[in-house]
């Protein structure tokens, strides 16, 4: 792509019989991206372009409503869900300046915690349809990642057999001011992998060799980045991508993110294929995924006064 160093992968070969060469080329690009940048883009991924366009347009309409209307989708008090579904806004003392609508993927155990907006009326149906397509594409991506990581057939599918915490979020980033432009500060995602598509405003950037690379917004393209779970399982062989959002002056930025996660009770530690079987020492101690998610959630609800106190996956690193 012009103006972007983010590799682009065409997934069309995975939707037809044969075309082994196309699949081989796609897996080669993804394998290289996993160990280098942790970021890549997919096209011809099975999610209809008109559905993506419609979802973005309805999201823009939703976030234009006054707070009183948006707060009708407020998170359910006392919910046992790991994240607050419904309308949320970053705390005033947070560096991050955005608001978002978070919903668990339909068909999962926490879907009853969802608080769909009543307006615009088409938004609920559109988000359910979008989640369904994203889930199918996520299943395909799991199969591809499984092969790229050299794991036994079906390993990731079985590892992630409980997908109760997968969720989708519509996000709006406020226009930058004269003094600051943080949308989301630099970070790595704590989950398995994430899908993102953004409107024409852009602002998503990925860190490579100390430089920030803008991810050029292109209609129909889904950005994929792997998260901390893959980094730990692979014992640092594959990179959890460092990224951020920079806000633009005069314009809000709208996007969607689909988070492929793991069961909260899943034990996460480096796999033997990347440690014992190749004579490498584990670089992380094991942990329950829900414990790490609680630490990361506290980063948002009670932002530390010092950046160095923010919890990252390095919290579980084994010092050599």
C-alpha positions as CSV (number, residue, x, y, z in Angstrom):
1,X,0.0,0.0,0.0
2,X,1.2,3.5,-0.8
3,X,2.3,5.4,2.2
4,X,2.2,2.4,4.5
5,X,4.7,-0.3,5.5
6,X,1.9,-2.5,6.9
7,X,1.8,-5.8,4.9
8,X,-1.5,-6.5,3.2
9,X,-2.8,-10.1,2.9
10,X,-5.5,-11.2,0.4
11,X,-7.6,-14.0,2.0
12,X,-9.7,-14.8,-1.0
13,X,-7.8,-18.1,-1.6
14,X,-9.2,-19.4,1.7
15,X,-12.8,-19.1,0.5
16,X,-12.4,-21.4,-2.5
17,X,-11.2,-24.9,-3.1
18,X,-7.6,-25.3,-4.3
19,X,-5.4,-22.2,-4.9
20,X,-2.6,-23.6,-2.7
21,X,-0.2,-21.0,-4.0
22,X,-2.5,-18.2,-2.9
23,X,-2.8,-19.7,0.6
24,X,1.0,-20.3,0.8
25,X,1.7,-16.7,-0.1
26,X,-0.8,-15.4,2.4
27,X,0.6,-17.5,5.2
28,X,4.2,-16.4,4.3
29,X,3.2,-12.7,4.6
30,X,1.5,-13.3,7.9
31,X,4.3,-15.4,9.4
32,X,6.8,-12.6,8.6
33,X,4.5,-10.0,10.1
34,X,4.0,-12.0,13.3
35,X,7.8,-12.0,14.0
36,X,8.5,-8.5,12.8
37,X,5.7,-6.0,13.3
38,X,2.8,-7.9,14.9
39,X,0.6,-5.9,12.5
40,X,-0.9,-6.7,9.1
41,X,-4.0,-5.9,7.0
42,X,-6.5,-8.3,5.4
43,X,-8.6,-7.8,2.3
44,X,-11.2,-10.1,0.7
45,X,-11.8,-11.3,4.2
46,X,-15.5,-12.3,4.0
47,X,-17.0,-9.2,5.8
48,X,-19.2,-7.3,3.4
49,X,-17.9,-3.9,2.6
50,X,-21.4,-2.3,2.6
51,X,-21.9,-3.8,6.1
52,X,-18.7,-2.2,7.3
53,X,-19.7,1.2,5.8
54,X,-23.2,1.0,7.3
55,X,-21.8,0.1,10.7
56,X,-19.5,3.2,10.7
57,X,-22.2,5.5,9.5
58,X,-24.6,4.3,12.3
59,X,-21.8,4.6,14.8
60,X,-21.3,8.2,13.8
61,X,-25.0,8.9,14.2
62,X,-25.0,7.2,17.6
63,X,-22.1,9.3,19.0
64,X,-23.7,12.5,17.8
65,X,-26.6,12.0,20.3
66,X,-26.5,14.0,23.6
67,X,-25.0,12.2,26.6
68,X,-28.4,11.7,28.1
69,X,-29.4,9.4,25.1
70,X,-26.1,7.6,25.0
71,X,-26.2,6.8,28.7
72,X,-29.4,4.9,28.2
73,X,-26.9,2.2,27.1
74,X,-25.0,2.4,30.4
75,X,-23.3,-0.7,31.8
76,X,-25.4,-3.0,34.0
77,X,-24.6,-2.5,37.7
78,X,-23.4,-5.6,39.5
79,X,-22.8,-7.5,36.2
80,X,-20.3,-10.4,36.5
81,X,-19.1,-9.7,33.0
82,X,-15.3,-9.0,32.8
83,X,-15.9,-5.7,31.0
84,X,-18.6,-3.1,31.3
85,X,-20.9,-3.6,28.3
86,X,-22.8,-0.6,27.0
87,X,-21.7,3.1,26.6
88,X,-18.5,4.1,28.3
89,X,-16.3,7.1,28.3
90,X,-12.7,7.4,29.4
91,X,-12.2,9.0,32.9
92,X,-11.4,12.7,32.8
93,X,-8.0,12.1,34.3
94,X,-7.1,9.7,31.5
95,X,-4.7,10.6,28.8
96,X,-6.9,8.8,26.3
97,X,-9.7,10.9,24.9
98,X,-12.5,8.7,23.5
99,X,-15.9,7.2,24.1
100,X,-17.1,3.8,23.1
101,X,-20.0,1.3,22.9
102,X,-18.9,-2.2,24.0
103,X,-20.9,-5.3,23.3
104,X,-20.2,-9.0,23.8
105,X,-20.4,-11.2,20.7
106,X,-24.0,-12.6,20.3
107,X,-24.2,-16.3,21.2
108,X,-21.7,-16.0,24.1
109,X,-22.4,-16.3,27.8
110,X,-22.1,-12.6,28.6
111,X,-24.4,-11.5,25.8
112,X,-27.2,-10.9,28.4
113,X,-25.1,-8.1,29.8
114,X,-25.3,-6.2,26.5
115,X,-27.1,-2.9,26.5
116,X,-28.0,-2.0,22.9
117,X,-28.9,1.6,22.1
118,X,-32.5,2.2,21.0
119,X,-31.3,4.8,18.6
120,X,-30.5,4.8,15.8
121,X,-33.0,1.9,15.4
122,X,-30.9,0.0,12.8
123,X,-27.8,-0.1,15.0
124,X,-28.6,-3.2,17.0
125,X,-29.3,-5.4,13.9
126,X,-26.2,-4.1,12.1
127,X,-23.9,-4.8,15.1
128,X,-25.3,-8.3,15.4
129,X,-24.7,-8.9,11.7
130,X,-21.2,-7.4,11.9
131,X,-20.3,-9.5,15.0
132,X,-21.4,-12.7,13.2
133,X,-19.2,-12.0,10.1
134,X,-16.3,-10.9,12.3
135,X,-16.6,-14.2,14.3
136,X,-16.3,-16.3,11.2
137,X,-13.3,-14.3,10.0
138,X,-11.7,-14.7,13.4
139,X,-12.2,-18.5,13.2
140,X,-10.4,-18.5,9.8
141,X,-7.6,-16.3,11.3
142,X,-7.2,-18.8,14.1
143,X,-6.6,-21.6,11.6
144,X,-4.1,-19.5,9.7
145,X,-2.2,-18.4,12.9
146,X,-2.2,-22.0,14.0
147,X,-0.3,-23.0,10.9
148,X,2.0,-20.0,10.9
149,X,3.0,-20.8,14.5
150,X,3.7,-24.4,13.6
151,X,1.3,-25.8,16.2
152,X,-0.6,-29.1,16.0
153,X,-3.7,-29.0,13.8
154,X,-6.6,-27.4,15.7
155,X,-4.5,-26.4,18.7
156,X,-5.7,-22.7,18.8
157,X,-9.3,-23.7,18.1
158,X,-9.2,-26.0,21.1
159,X,-7.2,-23.6,23.3
160,X,-9.9,-20.9,22.6
161,X,-12.9,-23.2,22.7
162,X,-14.6,-21.0,25.2
163,X,-15.0,-17.6,23.5
164,X,-17.4,-16.1,26.1
165,X,-15.4,-12.9,26.4
166,X,-15.0,-12.0,22.7
167,X,-16.4,-8.5,22.2
168,X,-16.8,-5.7,19.7
169,X,-16.5,-2.0,20.3
170,X,-17.6,1.0,18.3
171,X,-15.2,3.9,19.2
172,X,-15.2,7.7,18.7
173,X,-12.0,9.7,19.3
174,X,-12.6,13.4,20.0
175,X,-10.9,16.0,17.8
176,X,-7.4,17.0,19.0
177,X,-6.9,20.3,20.8
178,X,-4.2,22.8,20.4
179,X,-2.4,21.3,23.4
180,X,-2.7,17.5,23.0
181,X,-3.7,14.8,20.6
182,X,-3.8,11.5,22.5
183,X,-6.5,9.2,21.3
184,X,-5.1,6.1,22.9
185,X,-1.6,6.1,24.3
186,X,0.9,3.6,23.0
187,X,0.1,0.1,24.3
188,X,-0.1,-3.6,23.3
189,X,-3.4,-5.5,23.4
190,X,-3.7,-8.0,26.1
191,X,-5.9,-10.5,24.2
192,X,-5.2,-13.1,21.4
193,X,-5.7,-10.8,18.4
194,X,-7.7,-7.8,17.4
195,X,-9.5,-6.7,14.2
196,X,-9.8,-3.0,13.5
197,X,-11.3,-1.0,10.7
198,X,-11.4,2.8,10.7
199,X,-13.0,5.7,8.8
200,X,-11.2,8.0,6.5
201,X,-9.8,10.2,9.3
202,X,-7.3,7.6,10.3
203,X,-4.9,8.1,13.2
204,X,-3.9,4.5,13.9
205,X,-0.1,4.1,14.1
206,X,2.2,1.1,14.8
207,X,5.7,1.3,16.3
208,X,8.6,-0.1,14.3
209,X,12.3,0.4,15.0
210,X,11.6,3.4,17.2
211,X,9.4,5.1,14.5
212,X,5.6,5.5,14.3
213,X,4.1,4.2,11.1
214,X,0.7,5.5,10.2
215,X,-1.8,2.9,9.0
216,X,-3.4,4.4,6.0
217,X,-7.2,4.0,6.1
218,X,-8.5,2.1,3.1
219,X,-12.2,1.1,2.6
220,X,-12.8,-2.5,3.3
221,X,-9.4,-3.2,4.9
222,X,-9.3,-4.8,8.3
223,X,-6.1,-4.3,10.4
224,X,-5.0,-7.3,12.4
225,X,-2.7,-7.2,15.4
226,X,-1.7,-10.0,17.7
227,X,-1.7,-9.5,21.4
228,X,0.1,-10.5,24.6
229,X,-1.4,-14.0,24.7
230,X,0.4,-14.9,21.5
231,X,3.6,-13.3,22.6
232,X,3.6,-15.3,25.8
233,X,2.6,-18.6,24.2
234,X,5.3,-18.2,21.6
235,X,7.9,-17.2,24.3
236,X,8.5,-13.8,22.5
237,X,9.0,-15.4,19.1
238,X,5.9,-13.5,17.9
239,X,5.4,-9.8,18.7
240,X,2.5,-8.2,20.5
241,X,2.2,-5.0,18.4
242,X,2.9,-1.6,20.0
243,X,0.3,0.9,18.6
244,X,-1.5,4.1,19.4
245,X,-4.1,6.4,18.0
246,X,-3.3,10.1,17.3
247,X,-6.2,12.4,17.1
248,X,-6.7,15.0,14.3
249,X,-7.7,18.6,14.8
250,X,-11.2,19.5,13.8
251,X,-12.5,15.9,13.2
252,X,-13.6,13.0,15.2
253,X,-12.2,9.6,14.3
254,X,-14.6,6.6,14.2
255,X,-13.6,2.9,14.2
256,X,-14.6,-0.6,15.2
257,X,-12.5,-3.1,17.1
258,X,-13.2,-6.8,17.5
259,X,-11.3,-8.5,20.3
260,X,-10.6,-12.2,20.1
261,X,-9.9,-13.3,23.6
262,X,-9.5,-16.4,25.8
263,X,-11.5,-17.9,28.6
264,X,-10.7,-16.0,31.8
265,X,-9.8,-19.3,33.6
266,X,-7.4,-20.2,30.9
267,X,-3.8,-20.7,32.1
268,X,-1.4,-18.8,29.9
269,X,2.3,-19.7,29.8
270,X,5.0,-20.3,27.1
271,X,4.2,-23.5,25.1
272,X,6.7,-26.4,25.1
273,X,7.0,-26.0,21.3
274,X,8.8,-22.7,22.0
275,X,10.6,-23.7,25.1
276,X,11.5,-27.2,26.2
277,X,11.3,-28.8,22.8
278,X,13.9,-26.3,21.4
279,X,16.0,-25.9,24.5
280,X,14.8,-22.4,25.4
281,X,14.0,-21.2,28.9
282,X,10.5,-19.7,29.5
283,X,10.5,-15.9,29.4
284,X,7.2,-15.6,31.3
285,X,5.7,-17.2,34.4
286,X,2.3,-18.6,34.0
287,X,-0.9,-16.7,34.9
288,X,-4.7,-16.9,34.6
289,X,-5.9,-14.7,31.8
290,X,-8.6,-13.2,34.1
291,X,-6.0,-12.0,36.5
292,X,-4.1,-10.2,33.8
293,X,-7.3,-8.6,32.5
294,X,-8.2,-7.3,35.9
295,X,-4.8,-5.6,36.1
296,X,-5.3,-4.1,32.7
297,X,-8.8,-2.9,33.5
298,X,-7.4,-1.1,36.6
299,X,-5.1,0.8,34.3
300,X,-8.2,2.3,32.7
301,X,-10.5,2.7,35.7
302,X,-7.7,4.0,38.0
303,X,-5.0,5.4,35.7
304,X,-1.6,5.5,37.5
305,X,-0.1,8.9,38.0
306,X,3.2,7.7,36.6
307,X,3.4,6.0,33.1
308,X,5.9,3.5,34.5
309,X,3.3,2.1,36.9
310,X,1.0,1.0,34.1
311,X,0.7,-2.8,34.0
312,X,2.1,-4.5,30.9
313,X,2.8,-8.2,30.1
314,X,6.3,-7.5,31.4
315,X,4.6,-7.9,34.8
316,X,4.9,-11.7,34.3
317,X,8.3,-11.6,32.7
318,X,11.0,-13.8,34.2
319,X,14.1,-11.7,34.7
320,X,17.3,-13.4,33.4
